[in-house]
Amino acid sequence: RAIKPEEEEEKEETKTTSGLTGATIKRNEITGEIFVARVIHGGLAERSGLLHAGDRVIEVNGFCVDGMEPEQVIQVVQARSHGTIMFKVIPITERPVHNQTMLYVRAMTDYSPQQDPSIPCVDAGMSFRRGDILEIVDQTDALWWQAKKLQSNSACAGLIPSTNLLKRKQREFWWSQPYQPHACTQTLSTVDEEDDMIAIDDKCVEADEE
């Protein structure tokens, strides 16, 4: 529900942490308000339990962030990257319950977030190569999953496209290619499952039902 100005002070919470590692933010283009977009699995923000997806950020280190661009907010955070950072937030009223089945997938193509203009946050993205086994740790976002490479030493997950998004990107790529009448091509209706960009490991549940 909408929060009235007189209620806002009652709902504000001040939270202190040593960094913003593992969280991304977004801006409401109509109101200019800044929100926590997602909390990365295994990152500092998740381990501290101080920030949650959907929280509205009011101030960072005493600076009002309403109306700022996300890049400007990050600059305020980075200015104190080696010290204590204080957030004043309005917590989300209802936090989603994450009750997801552990899932492993095998990558059937290479992926680089640096070459993907549609990724919400390049720095939070995770690259992978064909054949890599990925552990999917968060499927809350239908388009962007959080994953970790199997046997990786990194505690933090990274953003990867979901299977549906990868298939859509693949189709868009096919349709954007110039017509080559003498080339042997497969039609969309005859593409084998093993040619998908991510394949579900046989020991795991199906992630994509069509």
Order of alpha helices (4+ residues) and beta strands (2+ residues): alpha-beta-beta-beta-alpha-beta-beta-alpha-beta-beta-beta-beta-beta-alpha-beta
